[in-house]
Amino acid sequence: MIVLNGGSSSGKSGIARCLQAVLPDPWLTFGVDTLVEAMPASMRASDAGIEFAPDGEVIVGPEFRTLETAWIEGVVTMARAGAGVIVDEVFLGGAASQQRWQKALGGLPVLWVGVRCESAVAAAREIARGDRVPGMAAAQADVVHEGVTYDIEVDTTRSESMECARIIAAHIG
């Protein structure tokens, strides 16, 4: 399993697609955005679910955490069954978020990858994308890495997704 952690618009999804192209075996990609999209619309505007504040802050509630736990367990089960899995994550809680994954993973081999991007560059990508709440990229650029331990880090500020994917792929046993 490969876990890519970085803030919004840092380039994780592009790296994940490039990893699928350069790795010799087929790998599945799952992202936290997919989890959010799979939730009922009512949970995307609820204190119990997930809220996107006008300033870009993301607030998660207990119902979100319950579904997130089930989702993590499901993704880990696929990896335990032999599937190569790339996870595109945003550790809003920094080290605590990583610990939730570590608990579910047990002894499963994982390559932890920090995906960094300068705040201003991520914010410009966010504006260009047009599908994010303005301010998310800047708010998340550093906080998602606080206390997180990585095997490798890449920086997409000036590096293309394919270049980063090749660096990561070189670390896959």
Order of alpha helices (4+ residues) and beta strands (2+ residues): beta-alpha-beta-alpha-beta-beta-alpha-beta-alpha-beta-alpha-alpha-beta-alpha
